[in-house]
């Protein structure tokens, strides 16, 4: 069936109009600036297109797995004992053990020390996680996966095969490898005295989950295992959502108590605090934390955990409601600049600035 003539006419008009606009820009007295503008536009679009293609290959094909295996080999050669020196936290019968994996990731063992039962969070390097399991003398009964990316889920297969009774938990929306027990928002996983609640936090991926270990059974602080949602003074990239989606997920975390311990998926503290100093240079809480982090990193010590109370004081991605941060970023995106930023627009602006800061 042929298209009506008016459709073809509009195609010609649209294409011709676009071509005319390009020609006018190129022959204008300011053609050098026009060419630079067009080049920037085309490069930006090309980068976005190439990124989407690369991301699809990473998440939807075995090329992603092969890339992860290469990362794993390089990291094992470069950091045979892990990228950072970590310290476990021991509460009343509960132990949280960070495991440095790959070049900057963290996996975790959550252990009921009385029952000798363990839960692994994001076990990307099965060899490193298994070594910790054997050293602790515990039985791995569950894997909690925050999202599908291979640097968080790459060890699911080997560990679930080695430990026959081990269940693999995660979101059914995320295509997590070797998932056996799908979870929804606010579902609870019980292992011994461990009570761990899944919270849906989409944005980084469509099915991203964070896991909240309830501190009440062991009379200690609750622990948030945040994957790639929240880092010390930072937050994850929005790969499969919008700024509004990510903001809603961050607000979910903001609703938790100040004494909640934050156990992130990556060691990004020094870089993140450096960026926070660009947007809030007079934030004294950030300055104090930066000095501590720099001392830690000089000795290759881990910087986790922090607390959500601390994060509220210096993490710009959790401070989009603060007037001082909005003023620091200048006029809003409206035609007059007087309207200011919405919180979602501010979050997006922070992400753009963070990317520019990282590229310098």
LUMVEXSE-755193 format. One record per atom (N, C-alpha, C): x, y, z; residue in three letters. Coordinates in steps of 0.05 Angstrom, whole numbers, padded with zeros to 5 digits, always signed. Each point is the difference from the previous one (the first is absolute). Layout:
% LUMVEXSE-755193
XYZala
...
% end
This chain:
% LUMVEXSE-755193
+00017-00024+00000unk
-00017+00024+00000unk
+00018+00025+00000unk
-00006+00018-00019unk
+00017+00024-00002unk
-00008+00021+00021unk
+00021+00015+00009unk
-00006+00022+00018unk
-00014+00022-00014unk
-00018+00015+00013unk
-00013+00023-00013unk
+00020+00021-00008unk
-00007+00016-00020unk
+00019+00020-00010unk
+00008+00020+00021unk
-00019+00007+00019unk
+00007+00021+00020unk
+00022-00010+00019unk
+00002-00026+00005unk
+00021-00010+00017unk
+00027+00003-00014unk
+00001-00007-00025unk
+00025+00003-00015unk
+00008+00030-00001unk
-00020+00017-00004unk
+00006+00029-00001unk
+00012+00010+00026unk
-00012-00009+00022unk
+00011+00009+00026unk
+00028-00011+00004unk
+00006-00024-00010unk
+00027-00010+00003unk
+00020+00017-00016unk
-00009+00008-00025unk
+00017+00017-00016unk
+00004+00027+00013unk
-00022+00011+00011unk
+00002+00027+00012unk
+00018-00001+00025unk
-00003-00021+00016unk
+00016-00002+00025unk
+00029-00004-00007unk
+00006-00019-00019unk
+00027-00004-00008unk
+00013+00024-00012unk
-00015+00013-00018unk
+00010+00024-00013unk
+00005+00023+00019unk
-00018+00003+00020unk
+00003+00020+00020unk
+00025-00004+00017unk
+00005-00026+00008unk
+00023-00006+00015unk
+00026+00005-00015unk
+00000-00007-00026unk
+00023+00004-00017unk
+00005+00030-00004unk
-00022+00016-00003unk
+00003+00029-00003unk
+00012+00012+00025unk
-00009-00009+00023unk
+00010+00010+00025unk
+00030-00005+00003unk
+00009-00024-00008unk
+00028-00007+00001unk
+00016+00018-00019unk
-00010+00004-00024unk
+00014+00017-00019unk
+00002+00029+00009unk
-00021+00010+00011unk
+00000+00028+00010unk
+00021+00003+00023unk
+00001-00020+00017unk
+00019+00001+00022unk
+00029+00000-00011unk
+00004-00017-00020unk
+00027-00004-00010unk
+00011+00024-00016unk
-00018+00015-00014unk
+00009+00022-00016unk
-00004+00027+00014unk
-00010-00001+00024unk
-00003+00025+00015unk
+00027+00012+00008unk
+00000+00026+00006unk
+00026+00012+00008unk
+00013-00014+00024unk
-00017-00013+00016unk
+00011-00014+00024unk
+00002-00030-00006unk
+00008-00007-00024unk
-00001-00028-00009unk
+00019-00017+00016unk
+00022+00011+00010unk
+00019-00016+00016unk
-00014-00010+00026unk
-00014+00019+00012unk
-00015-00007+00024unk
-00022-00019-00006unk
-00013+00004-00023unk
-00022-00018-00009unk
+00010-00028-00004unk
+00024-00002-00014unk
+00011-00026-00004unk
+00007-00014+00026unk
+00011+00015+00019unk
+00006-00012+00026unk
-00025-00009+00014unk
-00021+00016-00002unk
-00026-00007+00012unk
-00011-00026-00012unk
+00000-00001-00027unk
-00010-00024-00013unk
+00017-00025+00007unk
+00026+00005+00000unk
+00018-00023+00006unk
-00006-00010+00029unk
-00004+00019+00018unk
-00005-00009+00028unk
-00027-00015+00002unk
-00020+00010-00016unk
-00026-00013+00001unk
+00002-00029-00011unk
+00014-00002-00023unk
+00003-00026-00012unk
+00016-00019+00017unk
+00022+00011+00013unk
+00017-00017+00017unk
-00016-00009+00024unk
-00016+00018+00012unk
-00015-00007+00023unk
-00020-00022-00006unk
-00014+00003-00023unk
-00019-00020-00008unk
+00014-00026-00007unk
+00023+00001-00013unk
+00015-00024-00006unk
+00009-00014+00025unk
+00009+00015+00020unk
+00009-00012+00025unk
-00023-00014+00013unk
-00023+00013+00001unk
-00024-00012+00012unk
-00008-00026-00014unk
+00001+00001-00027unk
-00007-00023-00016unk
+00019-00023+00005unk
+00026+00006-00001unk
+00021-00020+00005unk
-00002-00012+00028unk
-00007+00017+00019unk
-00003-00010+00028unk
-00023-00019+00001unk
-00023+00007-00012unk
-00024-00017+00001unk
+00006-00027-00013unk
+00015+00000-00022unk
+00007-00025-00013unk
+00018-00016+00018unk
+00021+00013+00011unk
+00019-00014+00018unk
-00014-00011+00025unk
-00018+00016+00011unk
-00014-00009+00024unk
-00018-00024-00006unk
-00014+00001-00023unk
-00017-00023-00008unk
+00017-00025-00003unk
+00023+00002-00013unk
+00018-00023-00004unk
+00009-00011+00027unk
+00007+00019+00019unk
+00009-00008+00026unk
-00021-00015+00017unk
-00025+00010-00002unk
-00021-00011+00018unk
-00016-00023-00013unk
+00001-00002-00027unk
-00019-00018-00013unk
+00014-00022-00016unk
+00027+00000-00002unk
+00014-00020-00015unk
+00023-00011+00016unk
+00012-00022-00009unk
+00023-00012+00013unk
+00025+00017-00002unk
-00001+00020-00017unk
+00023+00018-00001unk
+00005+00014+00027unk
-00022+00006+00013unk
+00002+00012+00027unk
+00014-00019+00019unk
-00007-00025-00001unk
+00012-00020+00017unk
+00030-00003-00006unk
+00007+00000-00025unk
+00028-00002-00008unk
+00016+00025+00010unk
-00012+00023-00001unk
+00012+00024+00010unk
+00004-00002+00030unk
-00020-00010+00014unk
+00002-00004+00029unk
+00023-00019+00007unk
+00002-00022-00015unk
+00022-00019+00005unk
+00027+00012-00004unk
+00002+00018-00019unk
+00026+00014-00004unk
+00005+00019+00023unk
-00020+00014+00010unk
+00003+00017+00023unk
+00009-00017+00024unk
-00011-00023+00003unk
+00006-00017+00023unk
+00029-00009-00001unk
+00010-00008-00023unk
+00028-00009-00003unk
+00019+00022+00006unk
-00006+00024-00011unk
+00018+00023+00005unk
+00001+00007+00029unk
-00023+00001+00013unk
-00002+00008+00028unk
+00015-00020+00018unk
-00003-00026-00006unk
+00014-00021+00016unk
+00030+00003-00003unk
+00009+00007-00023unk
+00029+00003-00004unk
+00010+00026+00013unk
-00016+00021-00002unk
+00009+00026+00011unk
-00003+00001+00030unk
-00022-00011+00010unk
-00006+00001+00029unk
-00004-00028+00011unk
+00022-00016+00003unk
-00004-00027+00009unk
-00012-00002+00028unk
+00002+00020+00016unk
-00012+00001+00027unk
-00023+00019+00002unk
-00010+00009-00023unk
-00022+00019+00000unk
+00009+00029-00003unk
-00017+00017-00010unk
+00008+00028-00005unk
+00001+00017+00025unk
-00012-00010+00022unk
+00000+00016+00025unk
+00002-00019+00024unk
+00009+00010+00022unk
+00001-00015+00025unk
-00026+00007+00015unk
-00015-00021+00006unk
-00026+00004+00012unk
+00000-00010+00029unk
-00020+00010+00016unk
-00004-00009+00027unk
-00029-00008+00004unk
-00004-00024+00011unk
-00028-00009+00004unk
-00012+00016+00024unk
-00026+00001+00000unk
-00015+00011+00023unk
-00014-00023+00014unk
+00005-00002+00026unk
-00013-00022+00016unk
-00019+00013+00020unk
-00025-00009-00002unk
-00021+00008+00018unk
-00006-00023+00019unk
-00023+00000+00012unk
-00008-00021+00018unk
-00010-00025-00015unk
+00020-00016-00008unk
-00006-00025-00015unk
-00003+00004-00030unk
+00006+00024-00010unk
-00001+00005-00029unk
+00026+00013-00009unk
+00010-00010-00022unk
+00025+00011-00011unk
-00004+00008-00029unk
+00010+00024-00006unk
-00001+00010-00028unk
+00029+00001-00009unk
+00006-00015-00021unk
+00027-00002-00010unk
+00002+00011-00029unk
+00012+00024-00004unk
+00004+00010-00028unk
+00022-00016-00014unk
-00004-00007-00025unk
+00020-00014-00016unk
+00007+00016-00024unk
+00025+00010-00002unk
+00007+00016-00023unk
+00004-00017-00025unk
-00014+00006-00021unk
+00001-00016-00025unk
+00003+00019-00024unk
+00009-00012-00023unk
+00006+00015-00024unk
+00018+00024+00007unk
-00003+00022-00014unk
+00018+00022+00004unk
-00010+00020+00021unk
-00027+00000+00005unk
-00010+00019+00021unk
-00027-00009+00011unk
-00009-00025-00006unk
-00025-00009+00010unk
+00002-00011+00029unk
-00023-00002+00013unk
-00002-00014+00025unk
-00022-00021-00001unk
+00007-00024+00008unk
-00021-00020+00007unk
+00000-00001+00030unk
-00021-00013+00011unk
-00003-00002+00029unk
-00009-00028+00008unk
+00009-00008+00023unk
-00011-00023+00015unk
-00014+00011+00024unk
-00025-00007+00004unk
-00016+00006+00024unk
-00003-00027+00014unk
+00011-00001+00025unk
+00002-00026+00013unk
-00015+00000+00027unk
-00016-00021+00003unk
-00011-00006+00027unk
+00021-00018+00014unk
+00014+00012+00018unk
+00024-00013+00012unk
-00008-00024+00017unk
-00024+00000+00011unk
-00009-00023+00017unk
-00008-00024-00017unk
-00016+00005-00021unk
-00009-00021-00017unk
+00021-00008-00022unk
+00021+00017-00003unk
+00021-00004-00020unk
-00012-00001-00028unk
-00020+00018-00005unk
-00012+00003-00026unk
+00008+00027-00012unk
+00003+00000-00026unk
+00010+00024-00014unk
-00018+00007-00024unk
-00002+00026-00004unk
-00013+00011-00024unk
+00021+00016-00015unk
+00002-00004-00026unk
+00019+00016-00016unk
-00016+00022-00016unk
+00011+00024+00000unk
-00012+00022-00015unk
+00018+00006-00024unk
-00011-00001-00024unk
+00014+00007-00025unk
+00028-00014-00002unk
+00000-00027-00001unk
+00026-00014+00000unk
+00012-00001-00028unk
+00013+00021-00009unk
+00010+00002-00027unk
+00024-00018-00005unk
+00016-00005+00020unk
+00023-00017-00003unk
-00004-00025+00017unk
-00009-00022-00011unk
-00007-00024+00016unk
+00024-00011+00015unk
+00024+00004-00011unk
+00024-00011+00013unk
+00006+00015+00026unk
-00002+00027-00001unk
+00005+00016+00024unk
-00022-00005+00021unk
-00025-00002-00009unk
-00022-00005+00019unk
+00003-00028+00013unk
+00006-00020-00016unk
+00003-00027+00010unk
+00023-00001+00021unk
+00022+00014-00006unk
+00022+00001+00019unk
-00009+00011+00027unk
-00016+00021+00000unk
-00010+00011+00024unk
-00019-00019+00015unk
-00017-00014-00016unk
-00018-00019+00012unk
+00015-00022+00015unk
+00021-00010-00013unk
+00017-00021+00013unk
+00015+00010+00024unk
+00010+00025-00002unk
+00014+00011+00023unk
-00018+00004+00024unk
-00025+00008-00005unk
-00019+00005+00022unk
-00013-00026+00009unk
+00003-00021-00015unk
-00012-00026+00008unk
-00030+00000+00001unk
-00013+00013-00021unk
-00029+00003+00000unk
-00012-00015-00024unk
-00026-00002+00001unk
-00015-00013-00022unk
-00015+00021-00015unk
+00006+00003-00026unk
-00014+00020-00017unk
-00028-00011-00008unk
-00020+00015+00009unk
-00028-00009-00006unk
-00015+00019-00018unk
+00010+00024-00005unk
-00014+00019-00017unk
+00019+00020-00013unk
-00007+00008-00024unk
+00013+00021-00014unk
-00021+00022-00005unk
+00007+00024+00008unk
-00018+00023-00006unk
+00014+00017-00022unk
-00014+00002-00022unk
+00012+00015-00023unk
-00015+00026-00003unk
+00014+00023+00000unk
-00013+00025-00002unk
-00009+00006-00029unk
+00015-00010-00020unk
-00008+00005-00028unk
+00017-00019-00018unk
-00007+00001-00025unk
+00010-00019-00020unk
+00028+00004-00010unk
+00012+00023+00003unk
+00026+00005-00011unk
+00020-00021+00009unk
+00018-00008-00018unk
+00017-00022+00006unk
+00019+00005+00023unk
+00007+00025+00005unk
+00019+00006+00022unk
-00014-00002+00027unk
-00026-00007-00001unk
-00015-00005+00025unk
-00012-00028+00001unk
-00003-00013-00023unk
-00014-00026-00001unk
+00018-00022-00012unk
+00025+00006-00006unk
+00017-00019-00015unk
+00006-00026+00015unk
-00002+00000+00026unk
+00006-00024+00016unk
-00024-00018+00006unk
-00024+00009-00009unk
-00024-00015+00007unk
+00001-00030-00008unk
+00010-00004-00025unk
+00000-00028-00010unk
+00018-00018+00017unk
+00025+00008+00002unk
+00019-00018+00013unk
-00007-00005+00030unk
-00008+00021+00014unk
-00006-00003+00028unk
-00026-00016+00004unk
-00020+00004-00016unk
-00025-00015+00003unk
+00004-00029-00007unk
+00018-00006-00018unk
+00006-00028-00007unk
+00016-00013+00022unk
+00018+00015+00012unk
+00018-00011+00020unk
-00016-00005+00026unk
-00019+00018+00006unk
-00016-00003+00025unk
-00028-00007-00009unk
-00006-00026+00002unk
-00025-00010-00012unk
-00025+00012+00012unk
+00000+00007+00025unk
-00024+00011+00013unk
-00001+00031-00003unk
+00018+00012-00014unk
+00001+00029-00002unk
-00022+00010-00019unk
-00015+00020+00010unk
-00021+00012-00016unk
+00010+00027-00011unk
-00007+00007-00024unk
+00008+00025-00013unk
-00024+00019-00001unk
+00001+00022+00014unk
-00022+00019+00002unk
+00006+00025-00017unk
-00021+00012-00011unk
+00003+00025-00015unk
-00026+00007-00013unk
+00000+00021-00015unk
-00024+00009-00014unk
-00005-00016-00025unk
-00025-00008-00005unk
-00006-00014-00025unk
+00000+00018-00024unk
+00001+00027+00005unk
+00000+00019-00023unk
+00028+00005-00011unk
+00020-00012+00013unk
+00027+00008-00007unk
+00017-00020-00015unk
-00011-00024-00005unk
+00015-00020-00015unk
+00025-00009+00015unk
-00002-00003+00026unk
+00023-00008+00016unk
+00007-00029-00006unk
+00026-00006-00006unk
+00007-00028-00007unk
-00004-00019+00024unk
-00012-00024-00006unk
-00003-00022+00019unk
-00018+00008+00023unk
-00019+00018-00005unk
-00020+00008+00020unk
-00018-00024+00006unk
-00004-00005+00026unk
-00018-00022+00008unk
-00024+00010+00016unk
+00003+00023+00014unk
-00021+00010+00018unk
-00004+00029-00006unk
-00020+00007-00017unk
-00005+00028-00006unk
-00011+00015+00024unk
+00007+00025+00002unk
-00008+00018+00022unk
-00015+00024-00011unk
-00019+00009+00016unk
-00014+00025-00006unk
+00006+00020+00023unk
-00009+00025-00004unk
+00005+00021+00019unk
-00011-00008+00028unk
+00017+00002+00020unk
-00005-00004+00028unk
-00003-00030+00007unk
+00007-00018-00018unk
+00002-00029+00007unk
+00023-00003+00020unk
-00003-00019+00018unk
+00020-00005+00021unk
+00012-00028-00004unk
+00027-00001+00001unk
+00015-00025+00000unk
+00009-00006+00028unk
-00006-00024+00010unk
+00007-00008+00028unk
+00021-00022-00002unk
+00022+00005+00013unk
+00022-00020+00003unk
+00009+00000+00029unk
-00006-00021+00015unk
+00007+00000+00028unk
-00013+00024+00014unk
+00016+00016+00013unk
-00011+00024+00013unk
+00002+00025-00018unk
+00009-00004-00025unk
+00002+00022-00019unk
-00027+00005-00013unk
-00009+00024+00001unk
-00025+00009-00013unk
+00008+00022-00020unk
-00002-00006-00026unk
+00010+00018-00020unk
-00023+00007-00019unk
-00006+00026-00002unk
-00022+00009-00017unk
+00011+00011-00026unk
-00014-00008-00022unk
+00007+00011-00026unk
-00017+00025-00006unk
+00013+00021-00010unk
-00013+00024-00007unk
+00005+00006-00029unk
-00022+00005-00015unk
+00003+00005-00029unk
+00010+00028-00004unk
+00022+00003-00014unk
+00013+00026-00005unk
+00009+00002-00029unk
-00019+00001-00019unk
+00007+00001-00028unk
+00013+00026-00008unk
+00014-00001-00022unk
+00014+00024-00011unk
+00027-00009-00012unk
+00017-00011+00016unk
+00025-00011-00011unk
-00007-00023-00019unk
-00016-00018+00009unk
-00013-00019-00018unk
-00030-00001+00007unk
-00016-00011-00017unk
-00029-00001+00004unk
-00007-00014+00025unk
+00014-00022+00007unk
-00007-00016+00023unk
+00018+00002+00023unk
+00016+00021+00002unk
+00020+00002+00022unk
-00014-00002+00027unk
+00012-00015+00018unk
-00009-00003+00027unk
+00023+00008+00019unk
-00007+00011+00023unk
+00019+00002+00022unk
-00010-00018+00022unk
+00018-00007+00019unk
-00008-00019+00021unk
+00006+00013+00027unk
-00020-00001+00017unk
+00002+00012+00027unk
-00001-00022+00021unk
+00023-00003+00014unk
+00002-00019+00022unk
-00011+00014+00025unk
-00021-00012+00011unk
-00013+00011+00024unk
+00017-00003+00024unk
+00006+00022+00014unk
+00018-00001+00023unk
-00014-00008+00026unk
-00027-00001+00000unk
-00014-00005+00024unk
+00005-00028+00012unk
+00001-00021-00016unk
+00005-00027+00012unk
+00026-00003+00014unk
+00021+00015-00008unk
+00026-00002+00014unk
+00007+00026+00015unk
-00020+00018+00003unk
+00003+00024+00016unk
+00024+00017-00009unk
+00001+00004-00026unk
+00022+00015-00012unk
-00011+00018-00022unk
+00017+00014-00014unk
-00009+00017-00022unk
-00009-00016-00024unk
-00020+00009-00014unk
-00008-00012-00025unk
+00022+00005-00021unk
+00001-00018-00019unk
+00021+00002-00021unk
-00013+00001-00028unk
+00008+00019-00016unk
-00011+00003-00027unk
+00022-00008-00020unk
-00006-00021-00016unk
+00018-00009-00021unk
-00011+00012-00026unk
+00013+00021-00009unk
-00013+00018-00020unk
+00008-00006-00029unk
+00017-00020-00005unk
+00006-00005-00028unk
+00010+00024-00015unk
-00012+00007-00022unk
+00008+00023-00016unk
-00021+00022+00002unk
-00016+00000+00021unk
-00018+00023+00004unk
+00015+00023+00014unk
+00013-00006+00022unk
+00011+00021+00017unk
+00029-00008+00008unk
+00018+00019-00002unk
+00028-00004+00009unk
+00006+00022+00021unk
+00023-00003+00012unk
+00009+00021+00018unk
+00003+00026-00017unk
-00017+00020+00006unk
+00000+00026-00014unk
-00006-00002-00029unk
-00015-00021-00009unk
-00006-00002-00028unk
-00025-00017-00004unk
-00008-00002-00025unk
-00022-00019-00008unk
+00006-00011-00027unk
-00014-00022-00007unk
+00006-00014-00025unk
-00011+00015-00024unk
+00010-00008-00023unk
-00010+00011-00025unk
-00028-00011-00006unk
-00016+00017-00014unk
-00027-00008-00008unk
+00001-00013-00028unk
+00003-00026+00000unk
+00002-00014-00026unk
-00027-00008-00011unk
-00019-00006+00017unk
-00026-00010-00009unk
-00023+00014+00014unk
+00001+00026+00000unk
-00022+00015+00012unk
+00005+00030-00005unk
-00014+00016+00015unk
+00002+00029-00003unk
+00010+00012+00026unk
+00006+00026+00000unk
+00008+00013+00024unk
-00022-00002+00022unk
-00025+00001-00009unk
-00022-00002+00019unk
+00000-00027+00013unk
+00005-00021-00016unk
+00002-00027+00011unk
+00022-00003+00021unk
+00023+00010-00007unk
+00023-00002+00019unk
-00005+00017+00025unk
-00012+00023-00003unk
-00007+00017+00023unk
-00018-00015+00019unk
-00021-00013-00011unk
-00019-00015+00016unk
+00015-00022+00015unk
+00019-00014-00013unk
+00014-00021+00013unk
+00018+00011+00023unk
+00013+00022-00005unk
+00017+00013+00021unk
-00017+00009+00023unk
-00025+00009-00005unk
-00018+00008+00021unk
-00008-00024+00017unk
-00002-00024-00012unk
-00006-00024+00015unk
+00022-00005+00021unk
+00025+00005-00007unk
+00022-00004+00018unk
+00000+00023+00021unk
-00007+00024-00008unk
+00000+00023+00018unk
-00020-00004+00023unk
-00019-00018-00004unk
-00020-00005+00020unk
+00010-00018+00023unk
+00024-00011-00003unk
+00012-00018+00020unk
+00014+00017+00022unk
+00006-00013+00022unk
+00011+00014+00023unk
+00029+00010-00004unk
+00007+00021+00014unk
+00027+00012-00002unk
+00022-00019+00007unk
-00005-00019+00019unk
+00021-00018+00009unk
+00003-00025-00018unk
-00016-00002-00021unk
+00002-00022-00019unk
+00028+00000-00013unk
+00014-00023+00001unk
+00026-00002-00012unk
-00003-00004-00031unk
+00016+00015-00015unk
-00001-00002-00029unk
+00023-00017-00010unk
-00006-00022-00013unk
+00020-00018-00012unk
-00004+00001-00030unk
+00016+00016-00014unk
-00004+00004-00029unk
+00013-00022-00017unk
-00006+00001-00026unk
+00010-00020-00019unk
+00027+00007-00011unk
+00011+00024+00005unk
+00025+00008-00011unk
+00016+00018+00019unk
+00026+00001-00004unk
+00018+00018+00015unk
+00004+00025-00017unk
-00018+00019+00003unk
+00002+00025-00016unk
+00003+00024+00019unk
+00006-00004+00025unk
-00003+00022+00020unk
+00017+00024-00007unk
+00025-00003-00006unk
+00018+00023-00003unk
-00008+00016-00025unk
-00006-00013-00021unk
-00009+00014-00025unk
-00026+00015+00005unk
-00019-00014+00013unk
-00026+00012+00005unk
+00001+00025+00018unk
+00016-00002+00021unk
+00003+00023+00019unk
+00015+00023-00014unk
+00017-00006-00018unk
+00013+00021-00016unk
-00020+00016-00016unk
-00019-00015-00013unk
-00020+00014-00015unk
-00019+00016+00019unk
-00007-00012+00022unk
-00017+00014+00020unk
+00012+00026+00008unk
+00027+00001+00001unk
+00014+00025+00008unk
-00002+00021-00022unk
-00005-00008-00025unk
-00003+00019-00022unk
-00027+00014+00003unk
-00021-00015+00006unk
-00027+00012+00001unk
-00006+00013+00028unk
+00013-00010+00021unk
-00004+00012+00027unk
+00027+00003+00013unk
+00017+00019-00009unk
+00027+00002+00011unk
+00002+00007+00029unk
-00021+00012+00011unk
+00001+00008+00028unk
-00015-00019+00019unk
-00005-00024-00010unk
-00014-00020+00017unk
+00021-00012+00019unk
-00001+00006+00025unk
+00020-00009+00019unk
-00002-00030+00006unk
-00024-00011-00001unk
-00003-00029+00003unk
+00014-00015-00022unk
-00002+00010-00025unk
+00014-00012-00022unk
+00030+00001+00004unk
+00009+00023+00008unk
+00029+00004+00004unk
+00011-00019+00021unk
-00014-00003+00022unk
+00010-00018+00021unk
+00000-00029-00011unk
-00021-00007-00014unk
-00001-00028-00011unk
+00022-00004-00021unk
+00005+00020-00016unk
+00021-00003-00021unk
+00027-00004+00013unk
+00006+00014+00022unk
+00026-00004+00013unk
+00002-00028+00011unk
-00021-00011+00011unk
+00000-00027+00010unk
+00003-00020-00023unk
-00015+00004-00021unk
+00002-00019-00023unk
+00028+00000-00012unk
+00012+00023-00003unk
+00027+00002-00011unk
+00020-00016+00017unk
-00003+00002+00026unk
+00018-00016+00018unk
-00005-00029-00004unk
-00025-00008-00003unk
-00007-00028-00004unk
+00012-00010-00027unk
-00003+00015-00021unk
+00008-00009-00026unk
+00031+00000-00003unk
+00014+00017+00014unk
+00029-00001+00000unk
+00011-00026+00009unk
-00016-00014+00018unk
+00008-00026+00010unk
-00016-00023-00013unk
-00014+00008-00022unk
-00018-00019-00015unk
-00021-00013+00018unk
-00009+00015+00019unk
-00022-00010+00017unk
-00027+00007-00011unk
-00019-00017+00004unk
-00027+00005-00009unk
-00012+00023+00014unk
-00019+00014-00013unk
-00013+00023+00012unk
-00029-00007+00009unk
-00009-00025-00003unk
-00027-00006+00008unk
+00001-00015+00027unk
-00021+00003+00016unk
-00025+00014-00007unk
+00001+00030+00009unk
-00018+00015-00012unk
-00007+00026+00011unk
-00028-00003+00012unk
-00012+00021+00009unk
-00028-00001+00010unk
-00017+00018-00018unk
-00026-00006+00000unk
-00018+00018-00016unk
-00001+00028+00012unk
+00003+00002+00026unk
+00002+00026+00012unk
+00023+00016-00011unk
+00023-00012-00002unk
+00023+00013-00013unk
-00006+00008-00029unk
-00011-00019-00014unk
-00005+00005-00029unk
-00018+00024-00004unk
-00020+00003+00018unk
-00018+00023-00003unk
+00015+00027+00003unk
+00023-00001+00014unk
+00014+00025+00005unk
+00019+00008-00022unk
+00008-00019-00018unk
+00020+00008-00020unk
-00005-00012-00028unk
-00018-00020-00002unk
-00004-00012-00027unk
-00019+00017-00016unk
+00010+00013-00021unk
-00017+00019-00015unk
-00024-00013-00013unk
+00001-00026-00006unk
-00023-00013-00013unk
-00022-00006+00020unk
+00006+00003+00026unk
-00021-00002+00020unk
-00008+00027+00011unk
+00010+00021-00012unk
-00005+00028+00010unk
-00013+00017-00021unk
-00016-00012-00017unk
-00013+00015-00021unk
-00022+00018+00011unk
-00008-00004+00025unk
-00020+00017+00012unk
+00013+00025+00014unk
+00027+00001+00001unk
+00014+00021+00014unk
+00003+00025-00017unk
-00008+00023+00011unk
+00001+00025-00015unk
+00029+00007-00006unk
+00019-00006+00018unk
+00028+00008-00005unk
+00011-00015-00025unk
-00009-00024-00004unk
+00009-00015-00024unk
-00013+00011-00025unk
-00025+00007+00001unk
-00013+00012-00023unk
+00013+00027-00008unk
+00007+00016+00020unk
+00013+00025-00005unk
+00027-00004-00012unk
+00014-00021+00008unk
+00027-00005-00009unk
+00000-00007-00030unk
-00021-00011-00010unk
-00001-00009-00028unk
-00010+00022-00019unk
-00006+00023+00011unk
-00007+00023-00017unk
-00029+00000-00009unk
-00006+00017-00021unk
-00028+00003-00009unk
-00012-00026-00009unk
-00026-00002+00002unk
-00015-00024-00008unk
-00001-00002-00030unk
-00012-00022-00010unk
+00000-00005-00029unk
-00022+00015-00015unk
-00017+00015+00013unk
-00021+00015-00013unk
+00010+00023-00017unk
-00017+00012-00016unk
+00009+00022-00017unk
+00012+00024+00015unk
-00010+00005+00024unk
+00010+00023+00016unk
+00021-00009+00021unk
-00001-00026+00007unk
+00018-00011+00020unk
-00010+00006+00028unk
-00023+00013+00002unk
-00010+00008+00027unk
-00016-00023+00013unk
-00008-00019-00015unk
-00018-00021+00011unk
+00016-00020+00016unk
+00026-00001-00003unk
+00016-00020+00015unk
-00003-00028-00012unk
+00014-00019+00012unk
-00001-00028-00008unk
-00021-00015+00016unk
-00013-00019-00014unk
-00015-00020+00016unk
+00021-00019+00011unk
-00007-00016+00019unk
+00019-00019+00012unk
+00011-00019-00021unk
-00018-00010-00018unk
+00009-00018-00021unk
+00020+00014-00019unk
-00006+00025-00007unk
+00018+00015-00018unk
+00027+00005+00014unk
-00001+00004+00026unk
+00025+00004+00015unk
+00016-00025+00000unk
-00013-00023+00004unk
+00014-00025-00001unk
+00013-00005-00027unk
-00014+00006-00021unk
+00011-00003-00027unk
+00023+00019-00004unk
-00002+00024+00009unk
+00022+00020-00002unk
+00025-00009+00015unk
-00005-00011+00024unk
+00023-00011+00015unk
+00014-00022-00015unk
-00016-00018-00012unk
+00012-00022-00015unk
+00017+00010-00023unk
-00010+00020-00015unk
+00015+00011-00022unk
+00026+00013+00009unk
-00002+00015+00022unk
+00024+00012+00011unk
+00020-00021+00010unk
-00010-00021+00011unk
+00017-00021+00010unk
+00015-00013-00023unk
-00013-00005-00022unk
+00013-00011-00024unk
+00021+00018-00011unk
-00005+00027+00000unk
+00020+00019-00009unk
+00024+00000+00019unk
-00005-00001+00025unk
+00021+00000+00020unk
+00018-00024-00003unk
-00013-00023-00005unk
+00015-00025-00002unk
+00017+00000-00025unk
-00009+00013-00022unk
+00015+00000-00025unk
+00024+00018+00000unk
+00002+00018+00020unk
+00023+00019+00000unk
+00025-00013+00010unk
% end
